[in-house]
């Protein structure tokens, strides 16, 4: 399958770039590999796609068929000196080009080309720009089939929460408690029985363990969920099919008649922060305005900070999502990185604010898909109160 040369060149012209230099060595730049549709090679390979005209490809002599999906003139190199002159040949006549690079490594998700190669290309007198938005256009956007697969995964994912809540309640009624790891494994059984897969089992955290954003229940190192406990479930999965994309959701439950006033207070703040981020993105698209990942993070984080819990929200608001849970489009982040990439139609991101206290933690996570007409779809269901687990 050849690359969509016309679409790439249209995007380059709109961004006032002379071209896009794609480079990889042994799979270090997975973003470039996805754009060209090839597996890693054993030697360095590069392609230059100009805003106008035919592309050029530089390959090693022992791998002449590398990146065959890219049309245009091809040149082989053997010696290191020939590689350097070949790279100069690729960008000759260009002034401003894009690479998988981020100034000062502000966005490490895009920064996939090593510093030495960046130095080499700059030595040819060209100005480098980050390819962050180009990557979104040609790697992070979903098509209609992927959107359908996400919706089906979201439906099954929500069923997985019901399985988890019911299992917790049943085990408490029968045995007085259940271990976090057992709940996790029950959800994994549901995945296997329903054609779902995941890169890692879900998070199941009770009370203080829910206060650790990346807590992992392990056999012999997990806690028992009993009566009157607060439980966090963070479940991510996709259909076990080629090109399937993820659903990633977090919900809160309580194994008793009513959560404490503090539980409910913190949950309301987290839910209000979640909704503020969604609302800002919706308003921007409704008005036809550009909006960037860091701006949604700011809107969400402000609600938690204004409520006095800013120091307890210790991760970004959300991440792009695709065939990996953490995809390669714009993240909702102005904390860990400053993501200045635009939120684009055809992409999906999570909104998942949290407050993590020593005694318990609360997180609420939904997925937001921007369709090709700029309409936002929130999947996974907006949890408006802590789930009462029947025991």
Steps between C-alpha positions, in 0.01 A plus 500: 500500500649833394497808717243773438745737333238752392357534853845540655600767251174687553569502874858617448383791286236599757767501772741697279764229518737415217491129584499216749815301567415152630790308652539175691764267637392157626153610599595798718252716307180298506309808386687518171458125451124532532488784251696306240334167587816294549670295769841602639813444290843403626665811353420870498230604254346837417245651266430861415151601397501853357199727504518492121666254267617142531629344825854370540608191693840408646564131572797280584652291222410171669136607548410659165131416540458689826202735520375387161162662576657843446510597132764712332876495437706259710869519588712231666780561746768262623758702694419734788627791292249407230223499759588855599511624142179310432321676785616833358368393158160427653446851639690700236319821415273488804494761775237393752420132553330275755647206689398290802669749726394723790698811598657447843318162504186677620293222347683166530213315331596668172877516557606175329809608302834489683693818573789415269273465197335830591845661512586353161185630332538845656857514368352517149351839580136396534263610775329216684140500621322234701286260298255465790189608312606313187528183706149557628366537148662187360541267799264599783171553316239227494287394209133402516579132562723586797232729645254211482750266666553754777126523564474123527803485730344773716177302532689190609725702728199635684376142537840416652432755775168333573680165518755650742244666726282188511798276576611727787151503651449126462835415659441735794159345561640148486844542659507841663757636253685451172857572396573768242694255283201262487279781370758587237515139383122474483499795261774338292284187474221719363743642243602154382138386469393807300774549242683780681870552552720743693866581544469478880237383750274764659564694819297394803577715805326524835523800736868607529596291197258711293718795602784360284417593137697205357436248774533138387344216702735203509448157660604520863548877478139605461236605751165359604184689401244476780194687621488880492801529269561738209609319182656636180479301175702617199433272204639530147442257213449471126352242267747225416499598133746671264502882527266496799519800736462519875231592748649629827271578794524554877210481744458505878297262721415466868424179688240632740184702540658841447852635442634744756440872460870541412478231230203675344656845524817389321302310237285806423811712450659243270178463297468879470860522376435224245191679373683835478760351268237340279298820489797713392579266211136487392467879508816544293387263226148644499650844443744377235801594711828313528567345840816333622565226750652722767195727504262218594742388772500855640119517510472166676783560744368843595185350653702272727749774590222745585348239733830480690617162369743611229799334668316167495438491123837357400466399137384651171127522434498253212671333208439435136370153427521268201635154433703556816335623816734799499495598135704736288267797470456801726494427872298706747809623680649819636664333800737220398548660157352806332310343212440777248359265235149569380211271577404376154191339348534123478698473825408378847626601842424426863393739772599347835560743786576357843560599860739270688502525878691281747183323614324465161499616140229591250525505121231530232591419141310516173602494135429787260494440123493794260324391183584625151240778523645627828229357725619360834380162622557405865512122539505288812226681687538803728498364854302752706527326839703226664359158415334326797616137487227271626626270776 
